[in-house]
Amino acid sequence: ESNKNLQPASHSCSVQKMKAKKREERRSSQQRLQMTLTHTVKDVTTAFVLRTKVHGLKHAFSPYKSKTQRLFWLLAIFVCLGLLFTWSRNRILYLLSYPAVTKIYLVWSHNMTFPAITFCNQNLLRVSSLTKADLYHSGYWMDIMHLNHTFSTTEMIDRLGHQLEDMLLDCRFRGENCTHKNFTPIYTRYGKCYTFNSGLDGNPLLTTLKGGTGNGLEIMLDIQQDEYLPVWGDTDETSYEAGIKVQIHSQDEPPFIDQLGFGVAPGFQTFVSCQQQLLQYLPPPWGDCRSEPMDSEYFSTYSITACRIDCETRYLLENCNCRMVHMPGTSTVCTPEQYKDCADPALDFLVEKDNDYCVCETPCNMTRYGKELSMVKIPSKASAKYLAKKFNKTEQYIADNILVLDIFFEALNYEKIEQKKAYEVAGLLGDIGGQMGLFIGASVLTILEIFDYLYEVFKDKVLGYLLRKRRPQRSASDNLVIVLPVLLCMHKKEEMFFVCVDVFIISVVFFIVFGLFS
């Protein structure tokens, strides 16, 4: 029985010892905590002022300086801070204005892709090919007929337009012979036209290895003035000119020859010296170009020309329920009567007056060709008889109908016009960093010193207060990213609390700084 009585007493003694030990540990922990919290804001601030690299602070708060000296240094600090903030504000506002600069480079190349060359005869239909049935329909263009007949406009223009095998007298590319088979038929507002080096139907793009005349395309054409339609009235299709219309363009954009082409007259050899220009613009907010792909069922690559043709096609479909021959798509082609009564007036109104319907932005990347034209008269008196005999024509016919067109690169280089950002975040940080060094002698490490000082104050005052009050619980609406580390630390011993808080705050500061600089 005595042994049974000793066991509870021994157990009670050990329990008391364990409780006493825990009380002692708690008391020791509280003493250590009290020693930690003895640092006041004033002590932390004094230590920060003495060790910081910010110029002037140690003089403004030095106990060895007179009040006048400290006031002077304090005033100097505020003046420098004011200048720093003012200048930094100007730099930030400049960055937010999204400035851009344009730079021009001249890039040399070993070979260059030759552009697409599209040309059209100024005359729409050949008069000698007109049949009696054709007169009913071509009369709408000549303003002599007003009868209603059903007819295929596309077939008529294809059959009655000038045929390249009849017009092309001579063709050379880089000194080698070429034929009408090297040209692709295409329809424009001038009717049936032809494109050299179009890249369509799987044909490879042609390149040139040298600049200068003789290293490009040279063609001799007969414009066939005796086939021109007679003019009996003024219509939108009436042509008073004789010659061809030419456009030099990229293979990525369709020709817009009626507005962007240049004329070549018979009786002259016209030399066209080209220089390729690659233009790269910035999208908003630095510029106003369009970087999105084209939303069109007709074109895959966006260009101003493609946008205009797509817009004009939709406009005619909405207003006339038909499209012109040169317009893309599978909708019904306008009859000659619809051309005269609706399509031509509607398209002219769209081009001249309705500027809000077709708003085509500049693409961010585009290719264009600068041109310099010069010409000499042909034939000369010495060659007139030879050419007349060669082509079995009269000398007057040669003078009135023959032209030579020579298109070539001036040199194997291209001009790159690039729009770039004038000011970016890296420049802003560099400017502010330089001004910080000039005005207050600070750097990024100095900013980290300030963060460290604020952290010390926060730890000693706010977190110390929360720990003394024993309020580890937070509302459910608090951010879990903050609540979870604190709640975990609150369940540890008091001496581990600041270790957890230190790691947490240093991590937060690190990610904030990393986010700002990235």
Secondary structure, DSSP 4 states (H G I P E B T S, - for coil): -HHHHHHHHHHHHHHHHHHHHHHHHHHHHHHHHHHHTT--HHHHHHHHHHH--STTHHHHT-TTS-HHHHHHHHHHHHHHHHHHHHHHHHHHHHHHT--EEEEEEEEE-S-EEPPEEEEEES-SS-GGG--HHHHHHHHHHHT---------HHHHHHHHSPPHHHHEEEEEETTEE--GGGEEEEEETTEEEEEES---TTPPPPEESS-STTSSEEEEEE--GGGSPP--S--TT-----SEEEEEE-TTS---HHHH-EEE-TTEEEEEEEEEEEEE-PPTTT---B-SPP--SS-SS--HHHHHHHHHHHHHHHHHSSB-TTS-SSSPBPPHHHIIIIIHHHHHHHHHT-TTT---PPBSEEEEEEEEEEEEESS-HHHHHHHHHHTT--HHHHHHHEEEEEEEEEEEEEEEEEEEES--HHHHHHHHHHHHHHHT---HHHHHHHHHHHHHHIIIIIIHHHHHHT-----TTS-HHHHHHHHHHHTS-HHHHHHHHHHHHHHHHHHHHHHHH-
